[in-house]
Amino acid sequence: MVKGYTGGVFDILHEGHLNLIRRARELCDYLVVGVQDDSAVIKLKDKPILNTDERFRQIKALGIADEVIIYYDGTKPDHLKRIKPDIFVHGEDWIKQTDRSEVLKYMKENNIELKLLPRTKGISTSDIKERIKNGI
């Protein structure tokens, strides 16, 4: 049985998020999806429009993941130590967003396969926020 993991902020749920989660689902038998806690998101980006609980409930309601968790720090392997995935699936920009060296080291030491997927073109939370701001 292959256990997979993917995670993210998942603010203003959109097609790109859905594509990532669906593709992650296809790569494993058991999928855990992590939703990043508000306080951690604020350290890296803007405050999410939807709070942690709202985003958690949306991901859970999709019914794609076998398990949904809330995690804090995407630069530390703490949540991976609890989950023990065989494969870690994320968008191709994940590795460039911030220093991921601790997570990458943990994944290498524990034979966790890293699968980076292309982003869905033409959609992002930032794009949606801009559309709202411009009344489009």
PLY file of the C-alpha trace (Angstrom):
ply
format ascii 1.0
element vertex 136
property float x
property float y
property float z
element edge 135
property int vertex1
property int vertex2
end_header
0.00 0.00 0.00
1.38 3.39 -1.05
0.67 6.24 1.35
0.76 9.70 -0.21
0.84 13.20 1.16
0.21 16.63 -0.28
-0.38 19.90 1.47
-0.97 23.57 1.02
-2.84 26.65 2.08
-5.84 25.93 -0.19
-7.28 29.42 0.26
-10.12 30.24 -2.17
-10.37 26.65 -3.40
-9.93 26.50 -7.19
-9.21 24.18 -10.12
-5.45 24.20 -9.50
-5.96 22.92 -5.95
-8.40 20.29 -7.16
-6.00 19.13 -9.87
-3.16 18.76 -7.36
-5.27 16.75 -4.92
-6.76 14.55 -7.66
-3.35 13.86 -9.19
-1.93 13.05 -5.75
-4.84 10.64 -5.22
-3.96 8.82 -8.46
-0.39 8.22 -7.24
-1.26 6.43 -4.01
-3.62 4.06 -2.25
-4.09 6.22 0.84
-3.93 10.02 0.62
-3.34 12.48 3.43
-3.91 16.16 2.62
-2.44 18.81 4.91
-3.95 22.26 5.33
-1.49 24.84 6.61
-2.42 26.69 9.80
-3.21 30.41 9.49
-0.38 31.53 11.77
2.19 29.73 9.61
0.72 31.06 6.37
0.92 34.63 7.65
4.68 34.21 8.19
5.20 33.35 4.51
2.33 35.07 2.67
-0.69 37.27 3.22
-3.34 36.26 5.72
-5.69 33.74 4.08
-9.21 34.90 3.31
-10.64 31.65 4.69
-9.46 30.60 8.15
-7.81 27.27 8.95
-11.05 25.57 9.99
-12.93 26.73 6.89
-10.17 25.53 4.58
-9.90 22.23 6.49
-13.64 21.60 6.15
-13.58 22.36 2.42
-10.77 19.90 1.72
-12.45 17.26 3.88
-15.81 17.81 2.11
-14.24 17.07 -1.27
-14.07 13.42 -0.27
-10.86 12.86 -2.25
-8.48 12.46 0.70
-8.57 9.54 3.09
-7.39 11.86 5.85
-7.09 15.64 6.23
-4.77 17.20 8.79
-3.73 20.69 9.85
0.00 21.30 9.83
2.05 24.26 10.93
5.46 24.54 9.33
6.15 23.37 5.79
9.89 23.87 6.26
10.11 21.24 9.03
9.41 17.52 8.64
7.29 17.21 11.82
4.05 16.37 10.03
5.84 13.91 7.73
7.23 12.11 10.79
3.65 11.59 11.99
2.19 10.66 8.60
5.06 8.47 7.32
4.21 8.81 3.61
5.86 6.85 0.81
5.35 9.69 -1.66
5.18 13.46 -1.23
3.25 15.23 -4.01
3.27 18.96 -4.54
3.22 21.65 -7.18
6.49 22.34 -8.97
6.86 25.71 -7.20
7.01 24.10 -3.73
10.75 23.65 -3.77
11.36 27.32 -4.70
8.97 28.99 -2.24
11.26 28.89 0.81
14.12 26.88 2.33
12.97 23.25 2.26
16.36 21.70 3.15
15.20 20.07 6.41
12.18 18.49 4.75
14.20 17.33 1.74
16.86 15.83 4.01
14.22 13.96 6.02
12.57 12.70 2.84
15.88 11.44 1.45
16.81 9.70 4.74
13.40 8.00 4.85
13.06 7.07 1.16
10.06 9.33 0.60
9.64 9.92 -3.12
9.21 13.56 -4.14
6.82 14.09 -7.03
6.53 17.70 -8.21
3.65 18.33 -10.60
3.18 21.19 -13.06
0.88 23.97 -11.89
-2.48 24.41 -13.54
-2.02 27.28 -15.97
-4.14 30.40 -15.71
-5.43 30.01 -12.14
-4.10 30.86 -8.70
-5.41 32.33 -5.48
-3.44 35.51 -6.24
-5.15 35.75 -9.63
-8.58 35.33 -8.06
-7.82 38.00 -5.43
-6.75 40.36 -8.21
-9.96 39.69 -10.16
-12.04 40.44 -7.07
-10.07 43.61 -6.41
-10.62 44.77 -9.99
-14.30 43.82 -10.00
-13.88 41.24 -12.75
0 1
1 2
2 3
3 4
4 5
5 6
6 7
7 8
8 9
9 10
10 11
11 12
12 13
13 14
14 15
15 16
16 17
17 18
18 19
19 20
20 21
21 22
22 23
23 24
24 25
25 26
26 27
27 28
28 29
29 30
30 31
31 32
32 33
33 34
34 35
35 36
36 37
37 38
38 39
39 40
40 41
41 42
42 43
43 44
44 45
45 46
46 47
47 48
48 49
49 50
50 51
51 52
52 53
53 54
54 55
55 56
56 57
57 58
58 59
59 60
60 61
61 62
62 63
63 64
64 65
65 66
66 67
67 68
68 69
69 70
70 71
71 72
72 73
73 74
74 75
75 76
76 77
77 78
78 79
79 80
80 81
81 82
82 83
83 84
84 85
85 86
86 87
87 88
88 89
89 90
90 91
91 92
92 93
93 94
94 95
95 96
96 97
97 98
98 99
99 100
100 101
101 102
102 103
103 104
104 105
105 106
106 107
107 108
108 109
109 110
110 111
111 112
112 113
113 114
114 115
115 116
116 117
117 118
118 119
119 120
120 121
121 122
122 123
123 124
124 125
125 126
126 127
127 128
128 129
129 130
130 131
131 132
132 133
133 134
134 135
